[in-house]
Amino acid sequence: MTETRGGFLISQIKQIQGRVFGRLLTEAGIDEFNGAQAGK
């Protein structure tokens, strides 16, 4: 149970991180990358 929940939480963090990074890129006027590319 703990491992499953841990994996779910990591997935959620990654999704939020992508959105935040995308927003920061947009605010900085950078359009060569997107939030989804941040983790790659």
Secondary structure as UniProt FT lines:
FT   HELIX           2..27
FT   TURN            28..29
FT   HELIX           35..39
//
